[in-house]
Amino acid sequence: MFKEILHRLQGRIPTLPSHAAYELWAGTYGEQQNNIFLQAEERALLPLLDEHPLTNQSVLDAGCGSGRHIRHCLDRHAMRIVGIDFSRAMLHRGAWASEQHPVSLVEGSVEMLPLRDSSFDLVLVPLVLGHVRNLRPAAAELTRVLKSGGRLLISDWHPENERRGWKRVFEVPFGEGRAGRFAVQHHFHETDEYLRCFESEGFLLEKRIEPAIDESMRKAFENNGMEKIYGKHLGSPLVLVLGFRKP
Ligand SMILES: C[S@@+](CC[C@H](N)C(=O)[O-])C[C@H]1O[C@@H](n2cnc3c(N)ncnc32)[C@H](O)[C@@H]1O
């Protein structure tokens, strides 16, 4: 039945609500080579992670997915890492992480975190908030669980991507070399909306980085068959990375 639906949908790109999308995407999530968005995001975010040692820090990875940033925090010897995600299938992808000593994985939403007040020194929210229609409940929850003096690092698709009409598309293989293509529902938030929302929670903006398409990404675009897009959008921002501190 499911295969039947996928067959019928092939050729169009339907948009799925984010929870349903990640439940479906989880099986292949993170397998794409040359993912230009992840490369751009890491180029901006990892130096921010490195600004302070994590050795005595308690870290929340909100919307941890397959645990990409949990791995980065493990590499930096974080004292305690909690990964939370609302998709069971994505948490399953991240299950490797729960076998590591300081990591625990929890099912839950960034809009209602099942976590104690003031329990983290560092909160990461990588490529997640675009899936949240209204930023305010998530911002209030992220503020609540962060200790005073703690850091909040957010990354997301850049609002420019919306203006270009780009979609977050993924493929689900369904046998005999065929695949269904879907877009994940994304609620674009302007940069000012992020700033207003988190500053009204009392956060101080420390970093704003907008990695753009540049020469170093040419190969990745070529390997994805996107040479034309590379030429057209060279110099345009791809990802928004914001670093805040809770006073
Ligand atoms: C693009 S993936 C990013 C995964 C990971 N943060 C990374 O950067 O590799 C978005 C993740 O956010 C999760 N997610 C989306 N909305 C969420 C919400 N409201 N609460 C918790 N997780 C959410 C999805 O299930 C998915 O795993």
The ligand as an SDF file (V2000), in Angstrom:
LIG
                    3D

 27 29  0  0  0  0  0  0  0  0999 V2000
   17.5620   18.8440    9.7240 C   0  0  0  0  0  0  0  0  0  0  0  0
   17.4460   17.7100   11.0210 S   0  0  0  0  0  0  0  0  0  0  0  0
   18.8750   18.2200   11.9590 C   0  0  0  0  0  0  0  0  0  0  0  0
   19.3850   17.1200   12.8440 C   0  0  0  0  0  0  0  0  0  0  0  0
   20.6120   17.5370   13.6470 C   0  0  0  0  0  0  0  0  0  0  0  0
   20.3130   18.6350   14.5250 N   0  0  0  0  0  0  0  0  0  0  0  0
   21.7150   17.9380   12.6990 C   0  0  0  0  0  0  0  0  0  0  0  0
   21.9830   19.1480   12.5980 O   0  0  0  0  0  0  0  0  0  0  0  0
   22.3150   17.0620   12.0520 O   0  0  0  0  0  0  0  0  0  0  0  0
   16.1390   18.3470   12.0350 C   0  0  0  0  0  0  0  0  0  0  0  0
   15.8570   17.4840   13.2640 C   0  0  0  0  0  0  0  0  0  0  0  0
   15.0020   18.2120   14.1290 O   0  0  0  0  0  0  0  0  0  0  0  0
   14.0020   17.3430   14.6390 C   0  0  0  0  0  0  0  0  0  0  0  0
   12.8710   18.1870   15.0170 N   0  0  0  0  0  0  0  0  0  0  0  0
   12.1250   18.9790   14.2080 C   0  0  0  0  0  0  0  0  0  0  0  0
   11.2060   19.6360   14.9290 N   0  0  0  0  0  0  0  0  0  0  0  0
   11.3670   19.2530   16.2200 C   0  0  0  0  0  0  0  0  0  0  0  0
   10.7150   19.5880   17.4420 C   0  0  0  0  0  0  0  0  0  0  0  0
    9.6780   20.4370   17.4780 N   0  0  0  0  0  0  0  0  0  0  0  0
   11.1580   19.0210   18.5820 N   0  0  0  0  0  0  0  0  0  0  0  0
   12.2010   18.1360   18.5500 C   0  0  0  0  0  0  0  0  0  0  0  0
   12.8340   17.7680   17.4260 N   0  0  0  0  0  0  0  0  0  0  0  0
   12.4300   18.3270   16.2700 C   0  0  0  0  0  0  0  0  0  0  0  0
   13.7310   16.3730   13.5010 C   0  0  0  0  0  0  0  0  0  0  0  0
   13.1360   15.1760   13.9330 O   0  0  0  0  0  0  0  0  0  0  0  0
   15.1420   16.1700   12.9500 C   0  0  0  0  0  0  0  0  0  0  0  0
   15.7960   15.1180   13.5950 O   0  0  0  0  0  0  0  0  0  0  0  0
  1  2  1  0
  2  3  1  0
  2 10  1  0
  3  4  1  0
  4  5  1  0
  5  6  1  0
  5  7  1  0
  7  8  2  0
  7  9  1  0
 10 11  1  0
 11 12  1  0
 11 26  1  0
 12 13  1  0
 13 14  1  0
 13 24  1  0
 14 15  1  0
 14 23  1  0
 15 16  2  0
 16 17  1  0
 17 18  1  0
 17 23  2  0
 18 19  1  0
 18 20  2  0
 20 21  1  0
 21 22  2  0
 22 23  1  0
 24 25  1  0
 24 26  1  0
 26 27  1  0
M  CHG  2   2   1   9  -1
M  END
$$$$
